[in-house]
């Protein structure tokens, strides 16, 4: 089994978990450590992008090389907690991460 297959299996475990609410920090660790995704800092000040409350923005260099834009977003379920709904994960985050894995496989 290739490294990409192992990563895809890890991603499928998250997607097929029985949880209705997913801890975003766990997904973020996977994205940052294994897919080379960067979380864009939001807020005020130098080097920060203007934030919109519960929206979290990420950037992938691999996605940027293969698509027009390397940015993608997800909405937190709760403004103060790092949680997302499983439905949002499946609908918005999973397809992007799967495409990144496909791009990695092609390289």
N, C-alpha and C positions, 0 to 999 in steps of 0.2 A: 504494500500500500504506500502510495506516495505521500509526501508531506502535505500536498494540497488536499488529498483525500482525507487525511487526518483532520485538517483544519475544517473542511466541509462537514465532517462528522461532528466535530465540536459545535459548529454552528447549528446543525440539525438538532443536536441535543437541547440547545436553548430553545429553538423553535418548537420542538415537540414536547417540551416539559409541561407538566400539569399545572404550572403556576399561571394565575391570571395577571399577577403583577410581577414584573421582572426587575431585579436590582440592576440599575443602569451601570453601576460601577463594575460589576462582573463582565458585562458586555463590553464596556469601555476598555477594560484590561485586555480582553481578547483582541479588540480592534487595534489598540495602540501597540501591544507587544508582538502580535502575530501578523497584522495586516498593514502595519506602518501608517496608521491613521493618526491624525493630530486633532486634538480638540481646540477649537478656536476660542481664545479668551474673549469674553464679552464684558461690558461695563464701560466705565469712563477711564480715560487716561491713555498714555502713549502705548502703541502696540496692541490695543484692544479694539475689537469690532463692536459697534453699537448692538447691544443685546435687546431681546424682546421677551422679557419675563421667563416663561417656561420653555422657550425654544433653545435647543443646544445645537450648535453648528460644528461640523467636523470637516476636515479636508484630507483628501487622499491624492498623493502625487500620481499613483498608478491610474486612478480614475481620471485625473486631469489629462494624462497622456493619451487616454483612449476615448474620452468624451470631451465635450466642449468645456465643462466645468468640473472641478474636483471637489466642490462643496456639496454637503448633504446635511439635512437637519432631522431632528426628532423632538417631539414635545414630551416634557416630563409630565407624569400623571399628577404629581403634587409639586407645587413650586418649591417647597422647602426640602423635599426628600428626593434623592436620586433614584426615581422609580419610573418605569414606563409600563404601559399596558401590553399584554401579549398581543392583542389585536394590532396595536401600533407597530410593535416589533415586526410582526408578520407582514403587515401591509407596507411599511415604509423603510425599515432598517434592513430586514433580511434580504430583500431584492438587491439593494445596493451592495451589501457585503458579499452576496453571492456573485454579483458581476465583478467585484474586485478580485475574488478568488479565480474567476474565469480568466481575467486579464493576467493574473499572476501565473496561471497554468500555461498561457500562450507564450510567455517570455522564456 
